[in-house]
Amino acid sequence: MNTFYSYIIIILKKFLHKVIINNYYINIVLKSYTDLNLVQHILKLHNQFQFNVLTDIACVDFLNLKNQRFAINYILSSIINRSRLIITVACNEQSLIESTTNIHSSSNWLEREVWDLFGIFFFNHTDLRRILTDYGFNGYPLRKNFPLNGYLEIRYDEEKQYLVYEPIELMQNIRYFDFLNPFYRNYVN
């Protein structure tokens, strides 16, 4: 094990639930999502670590786990140490995750995306509003229990110059198959 990774584990020992190390990165799973901001402060401001870049925030929905349904992964990079670290926290629909915009400014849009697509609320976020879906949109499309077909279709009407909400029409035209067609002879007995 790398001494750099060993030192991270020693410093963050009381916050860690699990540690996964491979050749490319270290993944630390925190015991509680309430420790997230403190751990990110330590990783960013510690002169040995310097994880200054928040690359991405990814969320995973584990529908079968009721208590901690979502896993939020914060992917951090240390340019000086040429290292990548993933912080994983588990939460549910009612969890209030503290925003990390005061630590990493890049988390602003990333947290808005997680809020918009998964419905995980980040408190103390200055501008938590929808970023990818329409303001009238109901639900969170990347949740595994999201219905695949809805009741309304949204389209832009060129004549009216605004978005139009219409009921979905699922009617299919009657199709007649011509099995006597020469192209089907090889497949039909």
Secondary structure, DSSP 8 states (H G I E B T S, - for coil): --HHHHHHHHHTGGGEEEEEE-SS-EEEEES-GGGHHHHHHHHHH-TTT---EEEEEEEEE-TT-STT-EEEEEEEEETTTTEEEEEEEEE-TT-EEE--TTT-TTHHHHHHHHHHHH--EEET-TT---SSS-TT--S-TTSTTS-SS-SEEEEEETTTTEEEEEE-----------TTSGGGTTT--
